[in-house]
Amino acid sequence: MNFQNIVFKVEDRKALIAINRPDVLNALNAQTMDELESAIEAIENDESTGVVVVTGVGEKAFVAGADINELQILDGPNGKGFAQRGQNIFKRLEDLSKPIIAAINGYALGGGCELALACHIRIASENASLGQPEVNLGVIPGYGGTQRLPRVVGSSMALQMILTGQVIDANEALRIGLVNRVVPPDELIPTVDKLAQTILSRGPVAVRQALNAVKYGVQVSLSEGLGIEANLFGDVCKTADKTEGTTAFLEKRKPEFKNK
């Protein structure tokens, strides 16, 4: 597929998805969502990819929200379908069996905040602004914001943001746990790249299964989550990477993982 609204490339086991509509602050329209889904599908089918970075082109916006022109014409049935389409794509991103890092540059509002929430780790530029301001338009978050935001920052803080349409700066987002780290704008991509390279240097099977343990464990009770962890721990103990990692440690050398 020829991408017009996103930049998509894979280099050295790292995939980059950058929303590329800077003239409209990288707003998510139907075509952009189609292209995003195609990129996710390509990553799903590429076992060599170990980390995914999601960002926006330009200095002003990660993603400033949905395309209001498309939103304005929705009625009830179309609105439900619109929300389900976005939810499915973001869930597909979240469910990738590799870490997803959001590099949040500028505005991450509405659908942009929801896209960031679907990523596993969020690094923000000092000029980032995050929020779910949909109530200002007479609607509610529809791409998962009412569900993921409370799970990240707690119900009370999420309700304050959602019910008021409050937009917060990067430092407040860090304080409430919405982002992992805040860095100067010129350090955002280098910081994310360094984090990606650190993850890529670890045992690929272990990274994948640790991600699964957290992702699926938080959806169930502690007892069930501990069962998931034990099963996955047993799985990784059967791998060649586990043998290589422990042997390399004892031999005081750098491991050479084979993703098996």
C-alpha positions as MATLAB code, in Angstrom:
seq = 'MNFQNIVFKVEDRKALIAINRPDVLNALNAQTMDELESAIEAIENDESTGVVVVTGVGEKAFVAGADINELQILDGPNGKGFAQRGQNIFKRLEDLSKPIIAAINGYALGGGCELALACHIRIASENASLGQPEVNLGVIPGYGGTQRLPRVVGSSMALQMILTGQVIDANEALRIGLVNRVVPPDELIPTVDKLAQTILSRGPVAVRQALNAVKYGVQVSLSEGLGIEANLFGDVCKTADKTEGTTAFLEKRKPEFKNK';
ca = [
       0.000    0.000    0.000;
       1.221    3.475   -0.850;
       0.953    5.590    2.270;
      -0.047    9.223    1.955;
      -1.079   10.101    5.504;
       1.484    8.156    7.496;
       5.193    7.454    7.301;
       5.930    3.775    7.793;
       9.338    2.135    7.750;
      11.199   -0.713    9.400;
      14.929   -0.561   10.047;
      17.110   -2.709   12.290;
      14.119   -4.442   13.933;
      12.436   -1.114   14.793;
       9.214   -0.062   13.075;
       8.256    3.608   12.840;
       4.695    4.817   12.337;
       4.401    8.607   12.036;
       1.064   10.287   11.354;
       1.821   12.621    8.465;
      -0.818   15.349    8.188;
       1.005   18.269    9.816;
      -1.115   20.857    7.983;
      -4.121   19.695   10.077;
      -2.107   18.827   13.201;
      -2.069   15.149   12.196;
      -5.823   14.741   12.684;
      -7.101   11.195   12.193;
      -9.429   10.880    9.221;
     -10.752    7.671    7.663;
      -7.875    7.320    5.202;
      -5.308    7.801    7.945;
      -6.982    5.106   10.042;
      -6.981    2.742    7.050;
      -3.279    3.346    6.528;
      -2.564    2.907   10.230;
      -4.339   -0.454   10.163;
      -2.311   -1.536    7.131;
       0.926   -0.640    8.909;
      -0.163   -2.595   11.993;
      -0.967   -5.598    9.814;
       2.497   -5.416    8.229;
       4.096   -5.396   11.679;
       1.945   -8.334   12.791;
       3.316  -10.355    9.881;
       6.953   -9.364   10.430;
       8.522  -11.519   13.128;
      11.816   -9.634   12.866;
      10.317   -6.394   14.218;
      11.078   -6.059   17.919;
       9.871   -2.545   18.831;
       7.391   -0.070   17.361;
       7.612    3.720   17.699;
       4.484    5.829   17.087;
       4.761    9.599   16.623;
       3.517   12.537   14.577;
       5.274   14.477   11.831;
       6.211   18.057   12.693;
       6.785   19.885   15.955;
       3.220   20.925   16.806;
       1.283   17.705   17.124;
       1.447   14.013   17.852;
      -2.218   13.769   16.857;
      -4.581   16.632   17.663;
      -7.705   14.479   17.449;
     -10.215   13.138   14.957;
     -11.136   14.940   11.754;
     -14.008   17.211   12.844;
     -15.424   17.349    9.318;
     -16.024   13.593    9.462;
     -17.254   13.747   13.043;
     -19.791   16.483   12.305;
     -21.852   14.385    9.878;
     -22.189   11.278   12.075;
     -25.600   10.108   13.292;
     -26.309    7.426   15.905;
     -25.685    4.220   13.901;
     -22.772    5.742   12.007;
     -21.332    7.085   15.245;
     -21.299    3.646   16.824;
     -19.579    2.177   13.793;
     -17.098    5.066   13.756;
     -16.167    4.379   17.384;
     -15.927    0.627   16.917;
     -13.676    1.035   13.890;
     -11.237    3.210   15.820;
     -11.408    0.972   18.884;
     -10.608   -2.108   16.815;
      -7.581   -0.501   15.177;
      -6.164    0.818   18.448;
      -6.792   -2.554   20.140;
      -4.956   -4.242   17.304;
      -2.017   -1.901   17.895;
      -2.093   -2.512   21.640;
      -2.202   -6.276   21.102;
       0.952   -6.405   18.982;
       3.380   -8.888   20.538;
       6.123   -6.260   20.738;
       6.532   -3.087   22.806;
       4.899    0.058   21.407;
       6.503    3.389   22.384;
       4.651    6.671   21.822;
       6.903    9.662   21.140;
       4.483   12.456   22.000;
       5.469   15.691   20.283;
       2.992   18.513   20.817;
      -0.778   18.025   20.940;
      -2.126   14.566   21.866;
      -5.822   15.352   22.157;
      -8.965   13.266   21.715;
      -8.075   10.456   19.342;
      -4.432   11.433   19.731;
      -4.514   10.864   23.476;
      -6.350    7.598   22.824;
      -3.662    6.538   20.340;
      -0.984    7.284   22.938;
      -2.946    5.311   25.551;
      -2.965    2.290   23.223;
       0.847    2.344   23.292;
       2.669    0.536   26.091;
       5.186    3.269   26.976;
       4.730    7.019   26.539;
       7.584    9.540   26.319;
       6.535   13.190   25.996;
       8.235   16.330   24.795;
       8.151   19.322   27.144;
       5.794   21.020   24.660;
       3.267   18.156   24.719;
      -0.353   18.687   25.724;
      -2.654   15.770   26.459;
      -6.369   15.498   27.032;
      -9.797   14.165   26.115;
     -11.669   17.368   25.243;
     -14.526   15.675   23.384;
     -17.231   17.071   25.693;
     -16.454   20.493   24.219;
     -17.841   19.113   20.950;
     -20.869   17.483   22.552;
     -19.488   13.941   22.280;
     -17.475   11.554   24.440;
     -14.163    9.798   23.786;
     -14.889    6.974   21.362;
     -11.552    5.311   20.594;
     -11.027    3.850   24.070;
     -10.377    6.956   26.152;
     -13.115    6.291   28.700;
     -11.657    2.824   29.290;
      -7.875    3.137   29.041;
      -7.448    6.516   30.741;
      -8.986    5.332   34.067;
      -6.808    2.238   33.930;
      -3.699    4.414   33.608;
      -4.389    7.389   35.905;
      -7.301    6.170   38.059;
     -11.022    6.783   37.729;
     -11.155   10.082   39.641;
      -8.444   11.829   37.619;
      -9.759   10.353   34.376;
     -13.260   11.618   35.126;
     -11.926   15.084   35.915;
     -10.165   15.203   32.551;
     -13.015   13.672   30.547;
     -15.934   15.554   32.151;
     -14.239   18.964   31.948;
     -12.373   18.469   28.692;
      -9.240   19.495   30.606;
      -5.996   19.585   28.637;
      -2.845   19.089   30.699;
       0.798   19.835   29.988;
       3.580   17.280   29.897;
       4.707   17.788   33.496;
       1.190   17.268   34.838;
       0.870   14.182   32.637;
       4.070   12.877   34.215;
       2.814   13.644   37.726;
      -0.394   11.648   37.276;
       1.350    8.770   35.506;
      -0.043    9.375   32.037;
       3.470    9.518   30.562;
       6.671    7.788   31.640;
       9.106   10.615   31.043;
       9.323   14.219   29.809;
      12.282   15.479   27.774;
      13.185   18.614   25.798;
      11.802   18.600   22.231;
      15.176   18.003   20.592;
      15.806   15.018   22.863;
      12.484   13.252   22.247;
      13.416   11.023   19.313;
      16.959   10.280   20.579;
      15.492    9.319   23.965;
      12.888    7.053   22.374;
      15.498    5.528   20.065;
      17.788    4.803   23.011;
      14.921    3.159   24.878;
      14.041    1.117   21.785;
      17.637   -0.029   21.383;
      17.805   -1.042   25.039;
      14.696   -3.196   24.621;
      16.048   -4.669   21.377;
      19.247   -5.706   23.158;
      17.299   -7.905   25.591;
      16.111  -11.447   24.975;
      13.381  -11.145   22.302;
      11.284  -14.058   23.575;
      11.571  -12.800   27.162;
      10.533   -9.283   26.128;
       7.538  -10.643   24.247;
       6.398  -12.870   27.087;
       6.977  -10.228   29.761;
       4.779   -7.901   27.718;
       2.106  -10.604   27.495;
       2.311  -11.300   31.226;
       1.622   -7.667   32.091;
      -0.886   -7.045   29.319;
      -3.083  -10.029   30.103;
      -2.387  -10.205   33.830;
      -3.810   -6.781   34.603;
      -7.129   -7.813   33.062;
      -7.746  -10.601   35.584;
      -7.489  -11.209   39.337;
      -4.100  -11.375   41.037;
      -4.380  -15.149   41.438;
      -5.170  -15.604   37.748;
      -2.393  -13.174   36.812;
       0.126  -15.142   38.846;
      -0.949  -18.249   36.944;
      -0.350  -16.465   33.649;
       3.084  -15.381   34.855;
       4.058  -18.908   35.960;
       2.960  -20.407   32.639;
       4.906  -17.862   30.630;
       7.939  -18.255   32.890;
       7.830  -21.975   32.168;
       7.596  -21.251   28.450;
      10.674  -19.031   28.387;
      12.645  -21.574   30.417;
      12.318  -23.931   27.441;
      13.951  -21.510   25.000;
      17.425  -21.380   23.524;
      17.526  -17.679   24.432;
      17.161  -18.561   28.126;
      20.067  -20.998   27.852;
      22.162  -18.402   26.035;
      21.291  -15.601   28.437;
      22.114  -17.517   31.595;
      25.242  -19.063   30.083;
      26.499  -15.669   28.884;
      25.963  -14.212   32.357;
      27.981  -16.994   33.990;
      30.700  -16.650   31.350;
      30.735  -12.860   31.797;
      30.072  -12.099   28.132;
      27.366  -10.371   26.090;
      24.541  -12.761   25.112;
      23.774  -13.469   21.474;
      20.039  -14.005   21.418;
      18.433  -15.806   18.457;
      14.738  -15.155   19.188;
      14.155  -18.870   19.826;
];
